[in-house]
């Protein structure tokens, strides 16, 4: 059955601009500021600052294609720009999934520091954090690079970049891998580590400002992950079902088309939500002078820095 998506496309022409312009403006300022602070003003690079600097870089990579997306939402591109479009689309997904895996690594590092402080002394170090960030880059680039030509078919007609991906891009192997390894796996790791970390903090019996601030950091990380990425991956799954012919009703297909475009737009707000993590960590560094202690007698926990949390 043929469906018309003209009304959806017309609405998104304006809605994308409304969402993208403030996201790009504030995201650019916040992440450049954060990166400048991490690189120029902090005297010592810790595990946390390395991960957060890497997250800021990933966010900037995610922001880089947004001006092109804004232009593409209102203009057709000539056929000879197919390669440029594929590169920009790939860069966009590198930023998204690089951010996802970096947030996951931050959560694991925090869990290790709080849940297993004695092991953390051997397992955590700035070199390990740097190596982990490099591994994230290799993993994401290796996963995204082979798909650079999958997103769209090269033709002789003008086209809308960032819209109407080819059927190769909706291949079951690609989508299942994207959902499982790109979102569900990191989400489960993040939630499990966050829950265990919060439980340890609550069981410590300390309701100090330091402990409450640490919990705020955990919740901000969860928000920066779940709020933007959950709807977008649900929408990708629904659109996949449409491409597989499992959803054929025209009204449902139209609603799903609108849902996935809005969800993908809103997923970019992670660039601004990550600033919550930057704020809380910077606040902890100032207020606690890099020291966070659990009672050795009550909790058998080692001393560790709140800037590492």
Secondary structure, DSSP 8 states (H G I E B T S, - for coil): -----HHHHHHHHHHHHHHHHHHHHHHHHHHHHHHHIIIII-SS--HHHHHHHHHHHHHHHHHHTHHHHHHHTT--B-GGGHHHHHHHHHHHHHHHHHHHHHHHHHHHHHHHHHH-HHHHHHH--HHHHHHHHHHHHHHHHHHHHTTTTTSS---SS-B-TTSS--GGGG-HHHHHHHHIIIIIHHHHHHHHHHHHHHHHHHHTT---HHHHHHHHHHHHHHHHHHHHHHHHHHHHHHHHHHHTTS---HHHHHHHHHHHHHHHHHHTTHHHHHHHHHHHHHHHHHHHTT-B---HHHH----B-GGG-
